Amino acid sequence: MIQPDGKIVTGGVGTASLAMLRFNTNGTLDTSFDTDGIVITTIPSLTSTANSIALQPDGKILLAGNAGNASVSDFVALRYNSNGSLDTTFSTDGIVAVDFAGGALSEIAYSVKLDSSGRIVLAGLTNGLFGVARLQNTSGGTPTPTPTPTATPTSTPTATPTATPTATPTATPTPAGFEGDVAPRPNGDGSMLSADVTQLRRFVSGLDTPNAATNELQRIDCAPRASFGDGVVNSSDVVQGRRYAAGLDPLTSSGGPTGSSLVPESVSAVFDDVYAYFFGRELRVGEAISDDRTVEIPIEITPHGDEVAMSFTLEYDETRFTNPRVVLGGGVPEDSTLTANTTIPGRVGILIDSTESMTASAMPQRLLTVTFDLIGDGESTTAVKLTGSLAAISISDAAGNSLAARYVDGNVILDHK
């Protein structure tokens, strides 16, 4: 984890205890962190491991992992002050253990995040099932574990359209209209054409917003097809719209959720982090390159080979960066379409979709590069984040299914004199 000041915090296990280290930007241990840059925390009679770190807005550090013995282990969360000492306002001693109902033998937290209300969310595995616990971010907070079984989709993606269909998919319109039929606005026209796909791209990238006086949101949110959407407008909806337009799937009367999903982005993120821990798909902010006038920020992905579309928002500091320009990178298929919303300062909504899947690679591949003009002078470290605040975070396969991934923010170090 990189702090806003550029210092690096990492954690793990040291002789059966939790270990955490903080480094200065030049790679030396930070002696203001527990005097030597190293914090070792031992939970008596238990073996402990740290798997994830998060930083609170107030500078306190969260560490999550597991603690147990040869027979059982539980989720564990620890909170430290910015100087490396345990925060005794967090459950009196800075340590919270979560034992899920049912006496699960193996419970391991792999990710820790803060939700929009500042509560601490842990996610991991409990006897092979996904488990989530949410803690109040106050002293004496009560954990609320909710083990949630999930399964990896077994459906095999089919090919997406590679050419304009020779026949226009049509059907008898219903009062509610068809899934994906969004052009012309706001009611569609009972058919699926390239104009509908273009309009879906505008919705996903945040260039347009749904008309609340109609069921436009229901028709936009067309993936997954089996459930008539999921309450989230993202890249999967563009893929499903393309399938309707090409006649790969029959037109379907509009249905499904009538409003946006209530699942917090932070909760989705912890599930994605758990998946990525085992399977490795990662979308991240790469290493930036800057000169006296501009900065180039790459966005990279470690693809599995089934990705055909993705959407996300790049958040940046509008007091340091301006005039964003987005260019596709060499890691995307040649026929990829880029839709970028650069109209709102501080955020860029991005959608990339293609008829071809990405090529699997164990090494990060460049999705795109965003170039900014610099504002002001002086040295600073500026955070650049991947969020769903404008264009929802999503990666999709050729069948319109959402694919789990880890999203990693970055920091840009500026020395603009």
Residue pairs with C-beta under 8 A, 6 or more apart in sequence:
1 8
1 9
1 10
1 53
1 54
1 55
2 8
2 9
2 410
2 411
3 9
3 55
4 381
4 383
4 411
5 381
6 25
6 381
6 411
6 413
7 22
7 23
7 24
7 25
7 30
8 22
8 23
8 25
9 20
9 21
9 22
9 23
9 53
9 55
9 61
10 20
10 21
10 23
10 53
11 18
11 19
11 20
11 21
11 50
11 51
11 53
11 63
11 65
12 19
12 49
12 50
13 19
13 48
13 49
13 50
14 40
16 42
16 47
16 48
17 40
17 41
17 42
17 43
17 48
18 40
18 41
18 42
18 43
18 48
18 49
18 50
18 63
18 65
18 78
19 38
19 39
19 40
19 41
19 50
20 38
20 39
20 41
20 50
20 53
20 61
20 63
20 80
20 84
21 29
21 33
21 37
21 38
21 39
22 29
22 30
22 33
22 37
22 84
23 29
23 30
23 37
24 30
25 381
25 413
28 37
29 36
29 37
29 38
30 37
31 37
32 83
33 39
33 83
33 84
34 83
34 84
34 85
39 80
39 84
41 48
41 78
41 86
41 95
42 48
43 67
43 76
43 95
45 69
46 67
46 68
46 69
47 67
47 68
47 69
48 65
48 66
48 67
48 76
49 65
49 66
49 67
49 108
50 63
50 64
50 65
51 64
51 65
51 66
51 108
51 109
51 110
51 111
51 124
51 277
52 63
52 64
52 65
52 109
52 110
52 111
52 112
52 273
53 61
53 62
53 63
53 64
53 112
54 61
54 62
54 64
54 112
54 113
54 114
55 61
55 62
56 62
56 79
56 114
56 118
56 137
57 118
59 81
59 82
60 79
60 80
60 81
60 82
60 87
61 79
61 80
61 81
61 82
62 77
62 78
62 79
62 80
62 112
62 114
62 120
63 77
63 78
63 79
63 80
63 112
64 75
64 76
64 77
64 78
64 109
64 110
64 111
64 112
64 122
64 124
65 76
65 108
65 109
66 73
66 74
66 75
66 76
66 107
66 108
66 109
66 124
67 73
67 74
67 76
67 97
68 74
68 107
71 105
72 105
72 106
72 107
73 105
73 106
73 107
73 108
74 97
74 98
74 99
74 100
74 107
75 97
75 98
75 99
75 100
75 107
75 108
75 109
75 122
75 124
75 126
75 131
75 133
75 143
75 145
76 95
76 96
76 97
76 98
76 109
77 95
77 96
77 98
77 109
77 112
77 120
77 122
77 135
78 86
78 90
78 94
78 95
78 96
79 86
79 87
79 90
79 94
80 86
80 87
80 94
81 87
86 93
86 94
86 95
87 94
88 94
89 138
89 139
90 96
90 139
90 141
91 139
91 140
91 141
92 139
92 140
96 135
96 141
96 143
98 107
98 109
98 122
98 133
98 143
98 145
99 107
99 145
100 107
100 126
100 131
100 133
100 145
100 147
101 145
101 147
102 127
102 147
104 126
104 127
104 131
104 147
105 127
106 125
106 126
106 127
106 128
107 124
107 125
107 126
107 127
107 131
108 124
108 125
109 122
109 123
109 124
109 133
110 123
110 124
110 125
110 273
110 274
110 277
111 122
111 123
111 124
111 269
111 270
111 273
111 274
111 277
112 120
112 121
112 122
112 123
112 270
113 120
113 121
113 123
113 266
113 267
113 269
113 270
113 273
114 120
114 121
114 137
114 266
115 121
115 134
115 264
115 266
115 267
116 264
116 265
116 266
118 137
119 134
119 135
119 136
119 137
120 134
120 135
120 136
120 137
120 141
121 132
121 133
121 134
121 135
121 266
121 267
121 270
122 132
122 133
122 134
122 135
122 143
122 270
123 130
123 131
123 132
123 267
123 270
123 271
123 273
123 274
124 130
124 131
124 274
125 131
125 274
126 145
126 147
127 147
129 147
129 148
129 149
129 150
130 147
130 148
130 149
130 150
130 271
130 274
131 145
131 146
131 147
131 148
132 145
132 146
132 147
132 148
132 267
132 270
132 271
133 143
133 144
133 145
133 146
134 143
134 144
134 146
135 141
135 142
135 143
135 144
136 142
150 271
153 401
155 399
155 401
156 399
157 306
157 308
157 397
157 398
157 399
157 401
158 248
158 398
158 399
159 248
159 355
159 398
160 239
160 242
160 243
160 246
160 248
160 308
160 354
160 355
160 356
160 398
161 242
161 243
161 245
161 246
161 248
161 355
162 355
162 356
164 194
165 245
165 246
165 247
167 247
168 191
168 192
168 193
169 191
169 192
169 244
169 245
169 246
169 247
169 250
169 251
170 190
170 191
170 192
170 251
171 178
171 190
171 250
171 251
172 190
173 190
174 253
174 254
176 215
176 218
176 253
176 254
176 255
177 187
177 188
177 190
177 215
177 219
177 253
177 254
178 188
178 190
178 192
178 219
178 244
178 251
178 252
178 253
178 254
179 218
179 219
179 222
179 225
179 228
179 229
179 240
179 244
179 251
179 252
179 253
179 254
179 255
179 256
180 192
180 196
180 200
180 219
180 220
180 222
180 237
180 240
180 241
180 244
180 245
181 188
181 189
181 190
181 191
181 192
181 196
181 219
181 244
181 251
181 254
182 188
182 196
182 199
182 200
182 203
182 216
182 219
182 220
182 241
183 189
183 193
183 195
183 196
183 198
183 199
184 195
185 199
185 208
185 211
185 216
186 211
186 213
186 214
186 216
187 214
187 216
188 196
188 219
192 241
192 244
192 245
192 251
193 245
194 245
196 241
196 244
196 245
197 238
197 241
197 242
197 245
199 208
200 220
200 237
200 238
200 241
201 238
201 337
201 339
201 351
201 353
202 208
202 339
203 209
203 210
203 220
203 233
203 237
204 233
204 234
204 235
204 237
204 238
204 311
204 339
204 349
204 351
204 391
204 392
205 311
205 339
205 340
205 341
205 349
205 350
205 351
205 390
205 391
206 313
206 341
206 344
206 349
206 390
206 391
207 339
207 341
207 343
207 349
210 216
210 217
210 220
210 233
215 254
215 258
217 233
217 258
217 259
217 260
218 228
218 229
218 254
218 255
218 256
218 257
218 258
219 254
220 233
220 237
221 228
221 229
221 230
221 231
221 232
221 233
221 237
221 256
221 257
222 228
222 229
222 237
222 240
222 241
222 244
222 252
222 400
223 229
223 230
223 236
223 237
223 239
223 240
223 396
223 400
223 401
223 402
224 230
224 236
224 240
224 400
224 401
224 402
225 240
225 243
225 249
225 252
225 400
227 256
228 252
228 254
228 255
228 256
228 257
229 237
229 255
229 256
229 257
230 256
230 257
230 261
230 402
231 256
231 257
231 259
231 260
231 261
231 262
231 263
232 260
232 261
232 392
232 394
233 260
233 392
234 311
234 388
234 391
234 392
234 393
234 394
234 396
234 402
235 309
235 310
235 311
235 351
235 352
235 353
235 394
235 395
235 396
236 309
236 394
236 396
236 400
236 401
236 402
237 400
238 309
238 311
238 351
238 353
238 396
239 308
239 309
239 353
239 396
239 397
239 398
239 399
239 400
240 249
240 400
242 353
242 355
243 249
243 399
243 400
244 251
244 252
265 387
265 388
265 393
268 393
269 393
269 407
271 404
272 404
272 405
272 406
272 407
273 406
275 281
275 404
275 405
275 406
276 282
276 404
276 405
276 406
277 406
279 304
279 404
280 302
280 304
281 301
281 302
281 303
281 304
281 307
281 395
281 403
281 404
281 405
281 406
282 301
282 302
282 364
282 405
282 406
282 407
282 408
283 299
283 300
283 301
283 310
283 312
283 367
283 386
283 395
283 405
283 406
283 407
283 408
284 299
284 300
284 301
284 364
284 386
284 406
284 407
284 408
284 409
284 410
285 297
285 298
285 299
285 300
285 314
285 384
285 385
285 386
285 408
285 409
285 410
286 297
286 298
286 299
286 300
286 364
286 366
286 410
287 298
287 410
288 295
288 296
288 297
288 298
288 384
288 410
288 412
288 413
289 295
289 296
290 296
290 374
290 412
290 414
290 415
290 416
292 374
292 416
292 417
293 373
293 374
294 371
294 372
294 373
294 374
295 321
295 371
295 372
295 374
295 412
295 414
296 369
296 370
296 371
297 314
297 316
297 369
297 370
297 371
297 372
297 384
297 410
297 412
298 329
298 366
298 367
298 368
298 369
299 314
299 329
299 350
299 366
299 367
299 368
299 369
299 370
299 386
300 331
300 364
300 365
300 366
300 367
301 307
301 310
301 331
301 358
301 364
301 365
301 367
301 405
302 361
302 362
302 363
302 364
302 365
303 331
303 358
303 359
303 360
303 361
303 365
304 360
304 403
305 357
305 358
305 359
305 360
306 357
306 358
306 397
306 398
306 403
307 357
307 358
307 395
307 396
307 397
307 403
308 353
308 354
308 355
308 356
308 357
308 358
308 396
308 397
308 398
309 351
309 352
309 353
309 354
309 394
309 395
309 396
310 351
310 352
310 353
310 367
310 394
310 395
310 396
311 349
311 350
311 351
311 352
311 391
311 392
311 393
311 394
312 350
312 386
312 387
312 388
312 391
312 392
312 393
312 394
312 407
313 347
313 348
313 349
313 350
313 386
313 387
313 388
313 389
313 390
313 391
313 392
313 393
314 324
314 347
314 348
314 350
314 370
314 384
314 385
314 386
315 346
315 347
315 384
315 385
315 386
315 387
315 389
316 324
316 346
316 347
316 348
316 372
316 382
316 384
316 385
317 346
317 382
317 383
318 345
318 346
319 375
319 376
320 374
320 375
320 376
320 380
320 382
320 414
321 372
321 373
321 374
321 375
321 382
322 345
322 372
322 373
322 374
322 375
323 372
323 373
324 340
324 342
324 348
324 370
324 371
324 372
325 342
325 370
325 371
325 372
326 338
326 340
326 342
326 348
326 350
326 368
326 369
326 370
327 368
327 369
327 371
328 336
328 338
328 352
328 367
328 368
329 365
329 366
329 367
329 368
329 369
330 365
330 366
331 358
331 361
331 365
331 366
331 367
332 352
332 354
332 358
332 365
332 367
332 368
333 354
333 355
333 356
333 357
333 358
334 356
335 354
335 355
335 356
336 352
336 353
336 354
337 352
337 353
337 354
338 350
338 351
338 352
338 368
339 350
339 351
339 352
340 348
340 349
340 350
340 351
341 347
341 348
341 349
341 350
341 390
341 391
342 348
344 390
347 389
347 390
348 370
348 390
349 390
349 391
350 368
350 391
351 391
352 367
352 368
353 396
357 397
357 398
358 365
359 365
374 414
374 416
376 416
377 416
377 417
378 414
378 416
378 417
379 413
379 414
379 415
379 416
380 413
380 414
381 411
381 412
381 413
381 414
382 411
382 412
382 414
383 409
383 410
383 411
383 412
384 409
384 410
384 411
384 412
385 409
386 393
386 407
386 408
386 409
387 393
393 407
394 402
395 402
395 403
395 405
396 402
396 403
397 403
